[in-house]
Each structure stands twice: as C-alpha cells, then as structure tokens.
C-alpha cells in the first residue's frame, strides 16, 4: 500500500522541525511512532531553533526518536 505524505511539526528540546513523513493510509500518528525504530525520517525538512531562527533545510532529516517530545500534523498547529 503506497504511503501518503503527511505534513508534520516535530518538537524536540532544542529544535522545531517542519516537513513530511510517510504514513500508510488509515494509520494514526501514534501507530507511526510506535512502529518507528531508532530514527524518524522527515523529508523536505526545515529545522529552526525554538526562537524561529532557521538553521538548516534538507531533503531529509533523520530525527532520533528518543529526542522527539511532540509530533503532530502541521494542519493542527495554530499560527
């Protein structure tokens, strides 16, 4: 079953990462995180510090699962 690109915001203790993850249709973000191994791949990623200063952009960024404090669909973020 092909994955669906889902825009997300990932917060760690020091960084905010915006980009996309590949979700299987019908899967919940909780399912995605429970199945994640050591790293989560975020594609088309922008990494900022918590003040909003852009640090890096990348085609993909590997995020250590143990460092993720919050992950949520970008559409649910209030701006």
Secondary structure, DSSP 4 states (H G I P E B T S, - for coil): --EEEEEEEEE-SSEEEEEEEEEETT--HHHHHHH--SEEEEEEEEEEETT--EEEEEEEEEEEGGG-SEEEEGGG---
